[in-house]
Structures are given as structure tokens and as C-alpha cells.
């Protein structure tokens, strides 16, 4: 995954309803009507969100009769998470000593003294 694709996924996930949908789908595949029950939006609005998420590659879609089932596209999600992980690697945290470090992140190194 490149940075442009990751930025697009960040844009897609910037909507609170879409984050809620992702949270619901962590438990496995669900049909649109199941997702709709847990959201306070209309069916056309859900359809729009699902289209945006599917087109971004975040979700997989499967039709069975009149129902449409959605699931997280694990390949896209795992690649996205791996890319985010590169942002929060130890080199990053070494250079940001003023922010609280996540548990397990290395302590910052003291600044190197300049040669005179």
C-alpha cells in the first residue's frame, strides 16, 4: 500500500458512521439490514457509506439473493495497519520526546552534542 492509498483510507474512515461500521464488522460478515439496526441513519445513507468503503477497498461485498453482506477486506486493512505502524516505530518516538510514548516504546536518546 502506498501513501496515497493510505490517505484515501484515512479520508474514508474520517466519518464516525464508517468507523462504527468497521467496529461492527470486526466481529465478522454482516448484511446491510444488520448494520442498519445499529446505526441511526437511513438505508440510502448506509448504501452510500457502504459504496464508499467498498470502492476504497476496505470492505468486501457478497450478494446472496436480495441481501448484500459486507466484510472487512483483511488484506487492505492489514496493509493499512502495517503502514500506520511504520509511522509509530521507535525512530519516530525517539524524535518526539515531549509526547507521551505508548507502552513499550523506547525512551528518547539524549541529544547528540555538536562538534566544536
Protein Blocks (a to p, Z undefined) as FASTA:
>chain_A
ZZklmmmmmmmmmpmklmmmmmmmmnopcdfklmmmmpccdfklmmmmmmmmmmnomacc
ddehjbccddddfklmmmmmmmmmmmmmmklmmmmmmbccdehiacddddddddZZ
